């Protein structure tokens, strides 16, 4: 009798092996896609003077030599410039996208090929990312980028997913048990737990702890990821130091305000043919992302209101002539809805059932649970709502049991990017110049961690003000801006160093 060969284990519903030997996995590594991506990378570098300046400053010095950086951040053209900057500074890199819709496939292809490689002979970095991943594929990609001989020694994170997986993996190895996926609080949480169970079955119970011990630090890009880090500091469960890049002024203002000002209406207009001028738009949240989103919509002459929990932010809106309303009371009044809070359960199913026919609903906050997509998908599963794909990442949800649609029948709403980041799901994200400021901060944070991580203990810190000012300086020449120089007497009069920094940490820009 011939023995039956055991079928290799596959990861959840992906048909991929739990751990792959593939050096990369992208949607399209054809010569034409690589050529397109490489040309856009070249153009983007001209618009990213901060990263170009760091390449020049550290040329031949390799401050990141010995760094093995696992990156989890939207795999866009701008991220490709960041990756290749880190490589020029001496780092080894493995990369995934941090959102299932945010990969630009030509950027991923060009980054795999590298500046000296081709589609047939790639010489770039391992990238596991493509636009339109399933959640199972997303977490598989994250797992592959972390699975590194000897392990990564630094993480560059956006939203904290890579950091989360390492921490949970190590915690559950210490406890000896992994919670059942049946205990999960969301679909994504269920997949995370299944991921950890799959690793346990494949690698045993000592995979994550050695990895965590080898990681010297993480630099975190966004509000939600930073919140997770501070929660771990409070709970005394943070395993390695973290640099909070998000709260550098040249990140939070540039990325969140000026980036969203550019990219929100870009996404809405690419996704739909709806005129924005004159429409009533509601932005949920008036933090930096909300402020940029408001400016974006006002630039198209929309009539904009906000919702807000913070009285200071609400007062700021009032001082700008913006109405502050409650969603429950005014949901039927608006044509466009944008969530930008970083919180959950902002627009719920009960709100969508009351919206105008063909109201546009989208999210520009980091996570996908600001809009109750699970609730509306549940109605689809029950046959009470029809989901119609208009085009990729643009769906009509046609409710069957409402009566304020055409001819007194069910109404529809148009949901963009399935409730995930609309500016990356339906457009190309923030422009290169804005991301140059963010990614210059990331690069400096990685250098600092590589050189001095142990000095920080298990804490979360922000880059010092003089580095924040340095990031700004590196971008001024692009605008032809000329700074005024303080005299020694003037500097002494206001109590600052002649060369800066010029503002105290408490200053609100």
Secondary structure, DSSP 8 states (H G I E B T S, - for coil): ---------B-TTS-SBSS---S-B-S---HHHHHHHHHHHHHHHHT-HHHHHHHHHTTTT-TTTT-EEEEES--SHHHHHHHHHHHHTT-EEEEE-SSTT---HHHHHHHHH-TT--SSS--S-EEE--TT--HHHHHHHHHHHH--TT--SEEEESSSHHHHHHHHHHHHHHHS----GGG-SSHHHHHHHHHHHHHHHHH-S-SHHHHHHH--EEEE-SHHHHHHHHHHHHHT---SEEEE-TTSHHHIIIIIIIIHHHHHHHHHHHH-----TT-EEEEE--SHHHHHHHHHHHTTT-EEEEE-S-HHHHHHHHHTT-EE--HHHHGGG-SEEEE-SS-SSSB-HHHHTTS-TTEEEEE-SSSS-SB-HHHHHHHHHTTSEEEEEEETTEEEEEESS-SSSGGGS--EEEEEGGGSBHHHHSS--S-HHHHHHHHHHHHHHHHHHHHHGGGG-S-EE---HHHHHHHHHHHHGGGT-------HHHHHHHT--TTS--S-TT---
